[in-house]
Amino acid sequence: MSVKPPLTELPIKTADKGFYEGFSIDVTVSSKLAVAGLVLWAVAFPDQASSVLAGLNSLILANFAAWYVYVMAAFVLASIGLVLWPAAGRLKLGQPDDKPEFSRFSWFSMMFGAGIGVGMLTWAVAEPIYHFKNNPDVIQGLADGGELNNYLNAYKWSYLHWGFTAWASYAIAGLGLGFFAYRRGLPLTIRSSLAPLFGERLSGPLGHAVDIFAVIATILGVAQMLGFGVEQFVSGMARIGIGDWLLNDEGTASGLGIIVAVLIIMGASTLSALSGVGKGIKWLSNLNMVLSTFLLCFFLLFGSTWFGLNALFSGLWTYLAELPSMVFSVYRGDGVEGSVATKLEGWQGGWSVFYWAWWVAFAPFVGLFLARISKGRTIREFVIGAVIAPALMCFVWFSFAGGTAIDMELNGSANGAIFSVPDGDKIFAMTQLMLSPVLGWLMAVLIVVLLMTYLVTSADSAVLIVNTINAAGDEGPKARPHILFWGVALGLVVAALLLVGGLKAIQTAMVIGALPFSLVMVLMCLALFKAIYRDGLRERAGEKLEAAGDLSG
């Protein structure tokens, strides 16, 4: 029986002259107005903005926490299914004779750097040591906070947030985009991934709305990452002696420190974005990996090596054994302040649901970037490379960096010095306790440089991806003025929200912005499975699977 041919053309109206030549005016202007409106609102009416954002955040956490939990669990199951499904695993993101553009080292470096790499410098130390003091097991009385019987629990919850679940969401987004761009010849933009469900209707307002949601989610998700990075960058500059004026009385970034850090990071990232993926982003990603490897080797050799090894293997075993229950658990409060149920609900809202929203907001940016660098790879290779390998790298980082911090607090050598400093400063405090003053200063310089390259890599990738979505999937020289605009816009979002309400304001805006795109991602997953299934039917019927012609995406 013949199967209906797949959609291989999705025209998206773009301007043919003027400043917006080659761009979808509907998507570009709407996205710019939304982002500009958020910045102006936050600056002009800070109290109102803070109050409204907090109210919306509470509403979402109260009513959509279960949605976020089950959606992320579904992405894990979908990734496993794609690897095990023979008809899917052997399909290429491209034509049968397409070859990968980048080596596996560069490919993995860019995936890790753009995906979560910068988070390692903050959370590989901060999160395990936080969960060592408090987590659902401690709240339920199953372990003691800050004691040895709780350290594996600290790792299983850290691994949950930074492991397979996070990377599965990126893989689904990347596969959906790469499959339809490089096998079907559709534009390399978010709407194309829904083609099996909505067809040519995506050329109109429905498709515009999908891309607008993707741009807003990307800007807010990357702003969250940059917010953490700016705070840590300022702490690092203060540690290496740039000046106390960078910090306020609480030890966090001052207003002037935020502005200086944003100018440095976004200026460098915009210049890198102008050079494209094959030049600036590729070389910065490789530099990230080299410096990251050096820093990780330092923790392996001079940190708490045996404690870290035990944390890695025992923690990984505990994580894998309890992953099904953790990934599907939804904690619901009973309305009684201070009760166990209410504490569990609050912990999940502040940690797991926040992370799930963050990864969803990151998914259009990381997914499109992964698709852009993965043409010519099979679906099985893509999923293994994009889910398992980066997750294992995260586990190693958390085990040895975080394990060293936990061990130092357990044996008394830290004496609370790591616990007591802000999250972004914990890695600096730990390394200075481990080394002499001179070597500690040199290590702080290395961490600041590594942090800078990670932030620039993530920010310039985001600017490039947002610009590509606005240009209906096209990336070219005509995009340069708009790359500059989005570089400035992203910097303004970070600076405005940090100055008005700190990291909490960015976190709240991101959780809100991610909600509509989480629905888009569910539809992306369904569309991908439908397309692969129908390709299997076409293969059995002896019909053509790929689109004809030069599919550059």
C-alpha positions as CSV (number, residue, x, y, z in Angstrom):
1,M,0.0,0.0,0.0
2,S,1.4,3.4,-1.0
3,V,2.1,5.9,1.8
4,K,1.5,9.6,1.3
5,P,4.8,11.3,0.4
6,P,6.3,13.4,3.2
7,L,6.2,17.2,3.1
8,T,9.5,18.4,1.5
9,E,8.7,22.1,1.1
10,L,7.6,24.5,3.8
11,P,7.7,28.1,2.4
12,I,8.1,30.8,5.1
13,K,7.5,34.3,4.0
14,T,10.5,36.5,4.4
15,A,11.2,40.1,3.5
16,D,12.8,40.6,0.0
17,K,14.4,44.0,0.7
18,G,15.2,46.4,3.4
19,F,16.7,45.9,6.9
20,Y,14.8,42.6,7.3
21,E,15.7,41.2,4.0
22,G,15.7,37.4,4.3
23,F,14.0,37.4,7.7
24,S,10.4,36.6,8.7
25,I,9.1,39.9,9.8
26,D,6.3,38.3,11.8
27,V,8.7,36.2,13.9
28,T,11.6,38.7,14.2
29,V,9.6,41.8,15.1
30,S,7.3,40.0,17.5
31,S,10.3,38.4,19.3
32,K,12.1,41.7,19.5
33,L,9.1,43.5,20.9
34,A,8.5,40.7,23.5
35,V,12.1,40.8,24.7
36,A,12.3,44.6,24.6
37,G,9.0,44.8,26.5
38,L,10.3,42.5,29.2
39,V,13.4,44.6,29.7
40,L,11.6,47.9,29.8
41,W,8.9,46.6,32.1
42,A,11.5,45.2,34.5
43,V,13.5,48.5,34.5
44,A,10.6,50.9,34.6
45,F,8.3,49.1,37.1
46,P,10.6,46.8,39.1
47,D,8.3,46.3,42.0
48,Q,5.3,45.5,39.8
49,A,7.5,43.2,37.7
50,S,8.8,41.4,40.7
51,S,5.3,40.9,42.1
52,V,3.7,39.7,38.9
53,L,6.5,37.3,38.0
54,A,6.4,35.8,41.5
55,G,2.7,35.3,41.3
56,L,2.9,33.6,38.0
57,N,5.7,31.5,39.2
58,S,3.7,30.3,42.2
59,L,0.7,29.6,39.9
60,I,2.9,27.5,37.5
61,L,4.6,25.5,40.3
62,A,1.3,24.8,41.9
63,N,-0.5,23.6,38.8
64,F,2.1,22.5,36.3
65,A,4.8,20.7,38.4
66,A,3.4,17.3,37.5
67,W,3.4,18.3,33.8
68,Y,7.0,19.2,33.8
69,V,7.9,16.0,35.7
70,Y,6.0,13.6,33.3
71,V,7.1,15.5,30.2
72,M,10.8,15.1,31.1
73,A,10.3,11.4,31.9
74,A,8.7,10.9,28.5
75,F,11.8,12.3,26.8
76,V,14.0,9.8,28.6
77,L,11.7,6.9,27.4
78,A,11.6,8.3,23.9
79,S,15.4,8.5,23.7
80,I,15.7,4.9,24.9
81,G,13.1,3.9,22.3
82,L,14.9,5.6,19.4
83,V,18.2,3.8,20.2
84,L,16.5,0.4,20.5
85,W,14.2,0.8,17.5
86,P,16.0,-0.7,14.5
87,A,14.1,1.3,11.9
88,A,15.0,4.5,13.7
89,G,18.6,3.9,14.9
90,R,20.1,3.4,11.4
91,L,18.5,6.4,9.8
92,K,20.8,9.3,9.0
93,L,20.3,13.0,9.8
94,G,20.8,13.6,6.1
95,Q,21.2,11.8,2.8
96,P,22.7,8.3,2.7
97,D,26.1,9.6,1.4
98,D,26.3,12.6,3.8
99,K,29.4,12.6,6.1
100,P,29.7,14.4,9.5
101,E,31.2,17.9,9.2
102,F,33.1,17.8,12.5
103,S,35.3,15.2,14.2
104,R,33.9,13.4,17.2
105,F,36.1,15.4,19.5
106,S,34.9,18.8,18.1
107,W,31.4,17.5,17.9
108,F,31.3,16.4,21.5
109,S,33.2,19.5,22.7
110,M,30.6,21.8,21.1
111,M,27.7,19.7,22.4
112,F,29.0,19.8,26.0
113,G,30.0,23.4,25.9
114,A,26.8,24.7,24.5
115,G,24.6,22.4,26.5
116,I,25.6,22.4,30.1
117,G,29.3,22.9,30.2
118,V,29.3,26.2,32.1
119,G,27.1,24.7,34.8
120,M,29.9,22.4,35.8
121,L,31.9,25.3,37.2
122,T,29.1,26.4,39.5
123,W,27.0,23.4,40.3
124,A,29.5,20.5,40.2
125,V,30.6,21.8,43.6
126,A,27.5,23.7,44.8
127,E,24.8,21.2,44.1
128,P,26.2,18.0,45.7
129,I,27.2,20.0,48.8
130,Y,23.7,21.5,49.0
131,H,22.0,18.1,48.7
132,F,24.4,16.7,51.2
133,K,22.7,19.0,53.7
134,N,19.1,18.7,52.5
135,N,17.2,16.6,50.0
136,P,14.0,14.6,50.0
137,D,15.6,11.7,51.9
138,V,16.6,14.1,54.7
139,I,13.2,15.7,54.7
140,Q,11.6,12.3,55.1
141,G,13.9,11.3,57.9
142,L,15.6,8.6,55.8
143,A,19.1,10.2,56.1
144,D,20.9,12.8,58.2
145,G,21.8,16.1,56.6
146,G,25.6,16.7,56.5
147,E,26.4,13.2,57.6
148,L,28.2,10.4,55.8
149,N,25.0,8.3,55.4
150,N,23.6,11.0,53.2
151,Y,26.4,11.5,50.6
152,L,25.0,9.0,48.1
153,N,21.6,10.7,48.2
154,A,23.4,14.0,47.4
155,Y,24.7,12.4,44.2
156,K,21.6,10.6,43.0
157,W,19.6,13.9,43.1
158,S,22.4,15.8,41.5
159,Y,22.7,13.2,38.8
160,L,19.0,13.3,38.3
161,H,19.1,17.0,37.4
162,W,22.2,17.0,35.2
163,G,22.1,13.5,33.8
164,F,20.1,11.5,31.2
165,T,16.9,13.6,31.8
166,A,18.4,16.9,30.8
167,W,20.2,15.6,27.8
168,A,17.2,13.6,26.6
169,S,15.3,16.8,26.1
170,Y,18.1,18.2,24.0
171,A,18.3,15.0,22.0
172,I,14.6,15.1,21.1
173,A,14.8,18.7,20.0
174,G,17.9,18.2,18.0
175,L,16.6,15.0,16.3
176,G,13.4,16.7,15.4
177,L,15.2,19.6,13.8
178,G,18.0,17.6,12.1
179,F,15.7,14.9,10.8
180,F,13.3,17.3,9.0
181,A,16.0,19.7,7.8
182,Y,18.5,17.3,6.4
183,R,16.3,14.4,5.4
184,R,13.2,16.4,4.2
185,G,14.9,19.6,3.1
186,L,12.7,21.8,5.3
187,P,14.0,25.0,6.9
188,L,16.3,24.5,9.9
189,T,13.8,26.1,12.3
190,I,11.6,24.9,15.1
191,R,8.3,24.8,13.2
192,S,9.7,22.3,10.7
193,S,9.9,19.6,13.4
194,L,6.0,19.6,13.6
195,A,5.5,19.0,9.8
196,P,4.0,15.5,10.2
197,L,1.3,16.9,12.5
198,F,0.4,20.2,10.9
199,G,1.8,20.2,7.4
200,E,1.6,23.3,5.3
201,R,-0.3,25.2,8.0
202,L,3.1,25.8,9.6
203,S,3.8,28.3,6.9
204,G,1.3,30.7,8.5
205,P,0.5,32.1,11.9
206,L,0.7,28.7,13.7
207,G,4.3,28.3,12.5
208,H,5.1,31.9,13.4
209,A,3.8,31.3,17.0
210,V,6.0,28.2,17.4
211,D,9.1,30.0,16.4
212,I,8.3,33.0,18.6
213,F,7.8,30.7,21.6
214,A,11.2,29.1,20.8
215,V,13.0,32.5,20.6
216,I,11.5,33.8,23.8
217,A,12.3,30.5,25.6
218,T,15.8,30.5,24.3
219,I,16.5,34.1,25.4
220,L,15.2,33.4,28.9
221,G,16.9,30.0,29.2
222,V,20.3,31.4,28.2
223,A,19.7,34.5,30.4
224,Q,19.3,32.1,33.3
225,M,22.7,30.4,32.5
226,L,24.4,33.8,32.0
227,G,22.9,35.0,35.2
228,F,24.7,32.3,37.2
229,G,27.8,32.8,35.1
230,V,27.9,36.5,35.6
231,E,27.7,36.1,39.4
232,Q,30.5,33.5,39.3
233,F,32.6,35.5,36.9
234,V,32.4,38.5,39.2
235,S,33.4,36.3,42.2
236,G,36.3,35.0,40.2
237,M,37.5,38.4,39.2
238,A,37.3,39.5,42.8
239,R,39.3,36.4,43.9
240,I,42.1,37.2,41.5
241,G,42.4,40.8,42.8
242,I,40.5,42.9,40.2
243,G,38.8,44.8,43.1
244,D,36.3,44.6,46.0
245,W,34.1,47.1,44.1
246,L,32.8,44.1,42.1
247,L,31.0,42.7,45.2
248,N,28.4,44.1,47.6
249,D,28.2,43.6,51.3
250,E,26.6,40.2,51.0
251,G,29.5,38.9,48.9
252,T,27.5,38.7,45.6
253,A,28.0,40.8,42.5
254,S,27.4,44.5,42.8
255,G,25.5,46.5,40.2
256,L,28.7,47.8,38.7
257,G,30.2,44.4,38.7
258,I,27.2,43.0,36.8
259,I,27.4,45.7,34.2
260,V,31.2,45.1,33.6
261,A,30.8,41.3,33.4
262,V,27.9,41.5,31.0
263,L,29.8,43.9,28.7
264,I,32.8,41.7,28.6
265,I,30.9,38.4,28.1
266,M,28.4,39.6,25.6
267,G,30.9,41.7,23.6
268,A,33.2,38.7,23.2
269,S,30.3,36.3,22.4
270,T,28.8,38.6,19.8
271,L,32.2,38.8,18.0
272,S,32.5,35.1,18.1
273,A,28.9,34.6,16.8
274,L,29.8,36.8,13.8
275,S,32.6,34.4,12.9
276,G,30.1,31.5,12.6
277,V,30.0,27.9,13.9
278,G,33.0,26.6,12.0
279,K,35.5,29.2,13.3
280,G,35.0,31.1,16.6
281,I,32.5,28.7,18.2
282,K,34.4,25.6,17.2
283,W,37.8,26.8,18.5
284,L,36.4,28.1,21.7
285,S,34.6,24.8,22.3
286,N,37.9,22.9,21.8
287,L,39.6,25.3,24.2
288,N,36.8,24.7,26.7
289,M,37.4,21.0,26.5
290,V,41.2,21.3,26.9
291,L,40.9,23.6,30.0
292,S,38.1,21.5,31.4
293,T,40.1,18.3,31.1
294,F,43.1,20.0,32.9
295,L,40.8,21.2,35.7
296,L,39.1,17.8,36.0
297,C,42.5,16.1,36.1
298,F,43.5,18.4,39.0
299,F,40.5,17.2,41.0
300,L,41.3,13.6,40.1
301,L,44.9,13.8,41.1
302,F,44.9,16.3,44.0
303,G,41.4,16.2,45.3
304,S,39.6,13.5,47.3
305,T,40.3,10.8,44.7
306,W,39.1,7.7,46.5
307,F,36.1,9.5,47.8
308,G,35.3,10.8,44.3
309,L,35.7,7.3,42.8
310,N,33.3,5.8,45.4
311,A,30.9,8.7,44.8
312,L,31.0,8.1,41.0
313,F,30.4,4.3,41.0
314,S,28.3,4.0,44.0
315,G,26.4,7.2,43.3
316,L,25.8,6.1,39.6
317,W,24.5,2.7,40.8
318,T,22.2,4.4,43.2
319,Y,21.0,6.8,40.6
320,L,20.3,4.1,38.0
321,A,18.5,1.9,40.5
322,E,16.3,4.7,41.7
323,L,15.9,6.7,38.4
324,P,12.5,5.2,37.6
325,S,11.0,6.3,40.9
326,M,12.8,9.7,41.0
327,V,11.9,10.7,37.5
328,F,8.2,9.9,38.0
329,S,7.8,11.2,41.5
330,V,5.5,14.2,42.1
331,Y,5.4,15.7,45.6
332,R,2.2,17.4,46.6
333,G,1.8,19.6,49.7
334,D,-0.9,19.2,52.2
335,G,-1.3,22.9,52.8
336,V,0.2,22.7,56.3
337,E,3.2,25.0,56.6
338,G,6.3,23.1,57.8
339,S,4.8,19.6,57.2
340,V,6.9,16.9,55.4
341,A,4.6,17.0,52.3
342,T,4.8,20.8,52.0
343,K,8.6,20.7,52.4
344,L,8.9,18.0,49.7
345,E,6.7,20.1,47.3
346,G,8.8,23.2,48.0
347,W,12.1,21.3,47.4
348,Q,10.8,19.8,44.1
349,G,9.6,23.2,42.9
350,G,12.8,24.9,43.8
351,W,15.1,22.2,42.3
352,S,13.6,19.5,40.0
353,V,10.8,21.6,38.4
354,F,13.1,24.6,38.1
355,Y,15.7,22.4,36.3
356,W,13.1,20.8,34.0
357,A,11.8,24.3,33.0
358,W,15.4,25.4,32.4
359,W,16.3,22.4,30.2
360,V,13.0,22.9,28.2
361,A,13.9,26.6,27.8
362,F,17.4,25.6,26.7
363,A,16.1,22.9,24.3
364,P,15.3,25.1,21.2
365,F,18.8,26.7,21.4
366,V,20.8,23.5,22.2
367,G,18.6,21.3,19.9
368,L,19.0,23.5,16.9
369,F,22.7,23.9,17.6
370,L,23.1,20.1,17.9
371,A,21.2,19.6,14.7
372,R,23.4,22.1,12.9
373,I,26.6,20.3,13.9
374,S,25.3,16.7,13.5
375,K,24.4,16.4,9.9
376,G,25.5,13.0,8.5
377,R,25.2,11.1,11.8
378,T,22.7,8.3,12.4
379,I,19.9,8.7,15.0
380,R,21.4,6.0,17.2
381,E,24.9,7.7,17.1
382,F,23.2,11.0,17.8
383,V,21.3,9.8,20.8
384,I,24.2,8.0,22.3
385,G,26.5,11.0,21.7
386,A,24.0,13.6,22.9
387,V,22.6,11.8,25.9
388,I,24.9,9.2,27.4
389,A,28.4,10.7,26.7
390,P,27.7,14.2,28.1
391,A,25.8,12.8,31.0
392,L,28.7,10.6,32.0
393,M,31.0,13.7,31.8
394,C,28.6,15.5,34.1
395,F,28.7,12.5,36.6
396,V,32.5,12.6,36.6
397,W,32.6,16.3,37.3
398,F,30.1,16.1,40.1
399,S,31.8,13.1,41.6
400,F,35.3,14.6,41.9
401,A,34.7,18.3,42.2
402,G,31.7,18.0,44.5
403,G,33.1,14.9,46.2
404,T,36.3,16.8,47.2
405,A,34.1,19.6,48.7
406,I,32.0,17.1,50.7
407,D,35.1,15.2,51.9
408,M,36.7,18.5,53.0
409,E,33.7,19.4,55.0
410,L,33.3,16.0,56.5
411,N,37.0,15.7,57.6
412,G,36.9,19.3,59.0
413,S,39.6,20.7,56.7
414,A,37.1,23.2,55.2
415,N,35.6,24.1,58.6
416,G,32.5,25.5,56.9
417,A,34.4,27.7,54.4
418,I,32.8,26.0,51.4
419,F,29.3,25.8,52.9
420,S,29.3,29.5,53.9
421,V,30.1,31.2,50.6
422,P,27.7,31.9,47.7
423,D,27.2,29.1,45.1
424,G,29.3,30.7,42.4
425,D,32.2,31.2,44.8
426,K,32.3,27.7,46.2
427,I,34.7,26.3,43.6
428,F,37.1,29.2,44.2
429,A,36.9,28.7,48.0
430,M,37.6,25.0,47.6
431,T,40.6,25.3,45.3
432,Q,42.2,28.0,47.5
433,L,41.9,25.7,50.5
434,M,43.6,23.0,48.6
435,L,46.5,25.0,47.3
436,S,49.1,27.5,48.4
437,P,48.2,31.2,48.0
438,V,50.2,31.6,44.7
439,L,48.9,28.3,43.2
440,G,45.4,29.1,44.4
441,W,45.6,32.5,42.6
442,L,46.8,30.8,39.4
443,M,44.0,28.2,39.6
444,A,41.4,31.0,40.1
445,V,42.8,32.7,36.9
446,L,42.4,29.4,35.0
447,I,38.8,28.9,36.3
448,V,37.9,32.5,35.3
449,V,39.3,32.0,31.8
450,L,37.5,28.7,31.5
451,L,34.3,30.3,32.8
452,M,34.7,33.1,30.2
453,T,35.1,30.7,27.3
454,Y,32.1,28.6,28.4
455,L,29.9,31.7,28.8
456,V,31.0,33.1,25.4
457,T,30.5,29.7,23.7
458,S,27.0,29.4,25.1
459,A,26.0,33.0,24.5
460,D,27.3,33.2,20.9
461,S,25.7,29.9,20.0
462,A,22.4,31.2,21.4
463,V,22.7,34.5,19.4
464,L,23.4,32.5,16.3
465,I,20.5,30.1,16.8
466,V,18.0,32.9,17.6
467,N,19.0,34.6,14.5
468,T,18.7,31.5,12.4
469,I,15.1,30.9,13.7
470,N,14.2,34.5,12.8
471,A,15.7,34.0,9.3
472,A,13.5,31.1,8.6
473,G,16.3,28.6,9.1
474,D,18.9,30.5,7.0
475,E,22.3,31.6,8.3
476,G,24.3,34.0,6.2
477,P,26.2,37.3,6.0
478,K,23.0,39.3,5.8
479,A,22.3,38.3,9.4
480,R,25.2,40.3,10.9
481,P,23.2,43.4,12.0
482,H,20.7,41.1,13.7
483,I,23.4,39.1,15.4
484,L,24.5,42.4,16.9
485,F,21.0,43.2,18.0
486,W,20.4,39.8,19.7
487,G,23.8,40.0,21.4
488,V,22.9,43.4,22.9
489,A,19.4,42.2,23.7
490,L,20.5,39.1,25.6
491,G,23.0,41.2,27.6
492,L,20.3,43.7,28.5
493,V,17.9,41.0,29.6
494,V,20.5,39.5,31.9
495,A,21.6,42.9,33.3
496,A,18.1,44.3,33.7
497,L,16.7,41.2,35.6
498,L,19.8,40.8,37.7
499,L,19.8,44.5,38.7
500,V,16.0,44.5,39.4
501,G,15.5,41.2,41.2
502,G,18.7,39.1,41.1
503,L,18.9,35.5,40.0
504,K,15.4,34.9,41.3
505,A,13.9,37.3,38.8
506,I,15.6,35.5,35.9
507,Q,14.6,32.1,37.3
508,T,11.0,33.2,37.5
509,A,10.8,34.6,34.0
510,M,12.5,31.5,32.6
511,V,10.0,29.1,34.3
512,I,7.1,31.1,32.9
513,G,8.6,31.4,29.4
514,A,9.4,27.6,29.2
515,L,5.8,26.5,29.8
516,P,4.4,27.1,26.3
517,F,7.5,25.6,24.6
518,S,7.2,22.4,26.7
519,L,3.9,21.7,24.8
520,V,5.8,22.3,21.5
521,M,8.4,19.8,22.6
522,V,5.8,17.1,23.3
523,L,4.5,17.7,19.8
524,M,8.0,17.5,18.4
525,C,8.5,14.1,19.9
526,L,5.2,12.8,18.5
527,A,6.0,14.2,15.1
528,L,9.4,12.6,15.0
529,F,8.0,9.1,15.9
530,K,5.3,9.5,13.3
531,A,7.8,10.4,10.6
532,I,10.1,7.5,11.4
533,Y,7.2,5.1,11.5
534,R,5.9,6.3,8.1
535,D,9.5,6.1,6.7
536,G,9.5,2.5,7.7
537,L,6.3,1.9,5.8
538,R,7.7,3.6,2.7
539,E,10.9,1.5,2.9
540,R,8.9,-1.7,3.0
541,A,6.9,-0.4,0.0
542,G,10.0,0.4,-1.9
543,E,9.3,4.1,-2.0
544,K,11.8,7.0,-1.7
545,L,12.6,8.1,1.9
546,E,14.6,11.3,1.5
547,A,13.8,14.5,-0.3
548,A,15.7,15.2,-3.6
549,G,18.3,17.9,-4.2
550,D,20.9,19.7,-2.1
551,L,19.6,19.7,1.5
552,S,21.9,22.2,3.2
553,G,19.3,23.0,5.9
